[in-house]
Amino acid sequence: MLDQKLKKRAVHRAKIIRGQIDGLVKAVENEVYCPKLLEQSLSIQRSLKSLDALLLENHLRTHVKHQLQHKKEEKRTVKELVDLYILGSK
């Protein structure tokens, strides 16, 4: 149950990230100066964090909102969010 507006934005960002990764691969193959490679890599990481935020926003607005309305799903939903938080903290 994806919000279609957020889905469109997420797909667009993912395609941009794919282009950034392709550019980084070419730069590595061409032996571009290491600090420039790191700049590209860090830029990709920032883009991924931005995409993560979009995906989390969608999850909170749709699935979590729905799941918290059903008592039997509450525990599982909270565990999912805690697991995501822990994963993102590593």
Beta strands, then each sheet from edge to edge (+ up, - down):
end
